[in-house]
Amino acid sequence: MAAPDAAGTRRALVRASHHVAPARVPRDLRRMETSQSDVIVIGAGMAGATTAAHLAPTHKVALLEAEESAGYHATGRSAAIWILNYGGADARILTGASRRFFEAPPEGFGELAHQRAVLFIAPPEQAGHLEAMIAAGEGLVPIPLAEVRDMVPALREGYAVSAAIERDAFDIDVASLHQGFLRQVKQGGGVLALRHRAGRIWFANGRWHAESSGGTVHSAPALVNAAGAWGDEVARIAGVRPIGLQPKRRTACIVDPGPYDSKDWPLIGDADHSWYVRPEARRKLMVSPADETDSEPTDAQPDEYDVAVAVDRMQQALSIEVTRIEHRWAGLRSFTPDRGLAIGPCEAPGFFWMCGQGGYGIQTAPAAGRLLASLVRGATPDEDVARAIPLTDPRRFHA
Ligand SMILES: Cc1cc2nc3c(=O)[nH]c(=O)nc-3n(C[C@H](O)[C@H](O)[C@H](O)COP(=O)(O)OP(=O)(O)OC[C@H]3O[C@@H](n4cnc5c(N)ncnc54)[C@H](O)[C@@H]3O)c2cc1C
């Protein structure tokens, strides 16, 4: 890997040929407090946190977050699972390249991975799909239904005709991962500015400027858009072409599995991905209808209908009586038009995308942050993540 440094970033910017129309410089600029850094990262969810952490050893980072808690949106609402056989080729490359980080994290992260198999079960009409998944997958193998029943005694007789299991998947300790990245940012001399929504963003004199709701203007030669569901909004504010992000709401709820001790159950879902359950603790199950309802960027709230659908689909497969929903929530998974991630530069000099994480933003985070940090530095990315570049380059949306 080439020597990474902030000067590399500046050289990469000088090489950028296509200029954006400069956004209007605010007239009241002289009265504002300004803060200079090497890179501004907008959004301190998992995408912004991993990017900032990977840049912190070489760059002075200003990490701006609109909310008063950094994981308030999608990052704090995930199912927290690492599955290799999930998503498109780019997600699988970055998920695989993140594995080592989860299994042997750097000091200060604690234990991040807790083994949990993932079980796909197929009713008759989904059997073909399951076969195709096994053929295309890696480490996804058929498992006899008798073995599934031993593992999950609640499985209803007659629901599934076949099943497959990915044994070396795992639960991710999302809070430890996220906090670990944020700690690395601070240890590297970076700043995490909570309650700082970037409301005005402009490019002038070779630098990006972001005026945050805290009243400060942050200025740096590079800016990373890691604003999750608000990614296109941030681009528009900055005078950069949006990429067509679509936030989609996903619902989850917690139920009691009744007489069953579900602690060691695998994550269970159907092959068509129309519902799944994930053990939360000894006597808790998270249930989701795997919904994808188009939404505006917002503080997503669960819809009662989606909660009912989740329970109904789960009950078709598992004999679990649900007398009470203990907790319910929803979060936004944001997708690009081709559902691939958007990681890298665009036609605007010094403007980098770190968006479109969809349903894989946690499991891909270590490798995605490493990849984008190399691109911001103007360094050659490691081989394992470089393979994803043709699939994740945001410029594909404007070709
Ligand atoms: C129910 C559910 C289950 C999921 N399960 C999994 C799973 O098992 N595994 C997995 O890998 N992924 C999963 N995901 C997906 C994962 O949660 C997301 O991909 C990931 O959290 C996205 O991170 P992010 O940082 O891009 O977005 P967010 O966490 O939403 O962060 C974006 C941040 O940007 C901030 N922001 C926006 N605009 C501005 C601005 N102008 N100025 C400053 N800050 C701004 C927001 O306040 C927000 O905090 C799941 C998601 C949901 C909803």
The ligand as a Gaussian input file, in Angstrom:
#p B3LYP/6-31G(d) Opt

LIG

0 1
 C      -34.020000      -3.584000      11.094000
 C      -32.651000      -3.495000      10.488000
 C      -31.832000      -4.622000      10.507000
 C      -30.531000      -4.550000       9.983000
 N      -29.718000      -5.633000      10.114000
 C      -28.430000      -5.583000       9.691000
 C      -27.538000      -6.667000       9.909000
 O      -27.918000      -7.685000      10.494000
 N      -26.258000      -6.550000       9.458000
 C      -25.813000      -5.426000       8.809000
 O      -24.648000      -5.377000       8.414000
 N      -26.640000      -4.367000       8.617000
 C      -27.923000      -4.414000       9.044000
 N      -28.760000      -3.343000       8.850000
 C      -28.273000      -2.200000       8.062000
 C      -27.377000      -1.290000       8.852000
 O      -28.008000      -0.932000      10.068000
 C      -27.082000      -0.035000       8.010000
 O      -26.573000      -0.411000       6.745000
 C      -26.038000       0.862000       8.648000
 O      -26.348000       1.119000       9.997000
 C      -25.936000       2.188000       7.890000
 O      -25.039000       3.023000       8.580000
 P      -24.901000       4.548000       8.169000
 O      -23.828000       5.116000       8.993000
 O      -24.803000       4.634000       6.694000
 O      -26.334000       5.191000       8.517000
 P      -26.901000       5.873000       9.932000
 O      -26.576000       4.953000      11.040000
 O      -28.295000       6.177000       9.632000
 O      -25.984000       7.119000      10.049000
 C      -26.129000       8.284000       9.247000
 C      -25.985000       9.464000      10.182000
 O      -25.855000      10.659000       9.424000
 C      -26.417000      11.697000      10.207000
 N      -26.690000      12.847000       9.342000
 C      -27.564000      12.919000       8.310000
 N      -27.535000      14.146000       7.745000
 C      -26.615000      14.868000       8.433000
 C      -26.124000      16.196000       8.328000
 N      -26.574000      17.057000       7.387000
 N      -25.173000      16.614000       9.206000
 C      -24.695000      15.771000      10.172000
 N      -25.143000      14.490000      10.311000
 C      -26.073000      14.040000       9.444000
 C      -27.666000      11.045000      10.795000
 O      -28.124000      11.739000      11.934000
 C      -27.179000       9.630000      11.092000
 O      -26.781000       9.474000      12.442000
 C      -30.061000      -3.354000       9.374000
 C      -30.878000      -2.223000       9.358000
 C      -32.165000      -2.284000       9.916000
 C      -33.003000      -1.047000       9.902000

